Amino acid sequence: MSVKENPLDDNQRTEPRLPHNEVIYVEIMTPGAVESDDLNPAVRATETVDISANGLQVRIPEALRVGAILQICILREKTGDKFHLTAEVKWRKRLPGTYGYMTGLALFESEETSIAEWKMAVSAMFSDEDADHADHVTH
């Protein structure tokens, strides 16, 4: 794995991103967040593609409306940690030849979420990545 630092390759994030696959549950509470006729609240399981302290890139079956505010729960299968966060849909791109969308989510700072714990966990993941890279270089 390597850290992506080019914010122009597929979105507008300007901070380093870590390619990372985690289970994520998106709770769709806002009517009209999904571009369909279903206005009922729903929870969708999806997965992250890459992460940073302030955002995520996810693969999701539904077309989420850009600008929609979502409640998300990230479940780290490796550690069992759960992070309850609030995110805004910043962009989406149809995945060619598949059913689904690549979607960019920006995380909100809020005392009512796990944002501080999320940022510490991401920092630790970057430290682990750096240590793994150093091991490969020295051996």
N, C-alpha and C positions, 0 to 999 in steps of 0.2 A: 504494500500500500504506500501511497505517497500523498502528500498534501498538495491540493490544487490551490494556486494563488492567482490564477488569471481570472479576474472577474468578468471578462468579456467572452469567455468560451461558451457559456450557456445561460448566464443570468447576470444580475447586477451586484452580487455580493462583493464587497471589497476586502473581506477578511479571509484568512486561510480556512480551507475546508478539508475535512478528513473523509475520504471515501469510507462509508460505514453502513452496514446493513443491520437494521434493528426493526423489530416489530413495532408498529405505531398504530394506535387507535385514534381515529378522528371522529369526534362527536359533533355531528352537524345539527346544531340547535337553531340556527338562524334561518327562517323561511327564505327561500330564494338563494341559499348558498350553493345549491346544486342546480345545474341547468337542466332541470327536468320538471315534470308536473307534480312530483311527490314533494309535498311541503311538510311532511311529518319529520320530527326529530329522528335521527338515525346514528348508529355507530358503525363505522367502516374500518375493517382491519386492512392495513397496507404496510409498506416497508420504506425505510429511508434508503436513499442512494448515497447522499453525503450529508454531513452535519457541520455546523459551526456553533459558536456560542450564541449567536443571535439569529440563526436560521437553519432551515432544513430543505433538502430537495427530496421529494417523495414520488413514488410511483403509485398512482391511485386509479381505480376503474372509472370513477365519475369525473365529469367536467365540473370542477369547482369554479364558481364565479370569482373573477379577479376583484379584490376588494372585500370579499366576505371575511368575517371574523369567525374563527373556529376555536372550540375547546379541544385540545388534543391530549392524549395520554401516551407517553413513550414508555414502553416496557422493555427494559434491557434483559434479554433472556440470559445473557452471560452472568449477570450479577443479581437479577431479580429486582433491581431498582425500578421504581416508577416515578415518572415526572409528569405532573399535571401542568399544562402550559396553555397560553392563549396565543393564537397566531393569526396573521392576516395573509390571505392568498395574494401573492405579489405578481405571479405570472403562471401560465400553463402552456404546455405544448403537447399536441397529440402525438402519441407514439406510433410511428409508421408500422403498418402491418400487424398491429396488435389492438386489443381492446384496452384502452387506458390512456392516461395522461401523465406526463412528467410535470410536477407542480412545485413551485417555489413558495415557501412559507417563511414569513418574517415573524420572529417571536417578540412578544410585548413584555416590557418590564412591568411587573405587578406584584404587590405583596400577597395577593390571593392565589398565587401560583408557585410552582417549584422552580422558578427561573434562576434563583441564586444557586440552588443545588445542581441544576442542569449545567450552569456555567462552570461550576467546580468539576463536575464529572467530565465535561468536554475537555477542560484543561488537563485532567488526569489522562484522558485518552490520547491527547497530543503528546504528553510526556511519555506514555507507554510506547507510542509510535516512534518518538525520537530515540528511546532506549533500544527498541528493536532494530532500528536503522544503524545505531552505533555498534550493536552486536554483530551485524552483518559486515560492517566495514572493518572491524578489528579482527574478525576470525577468518 
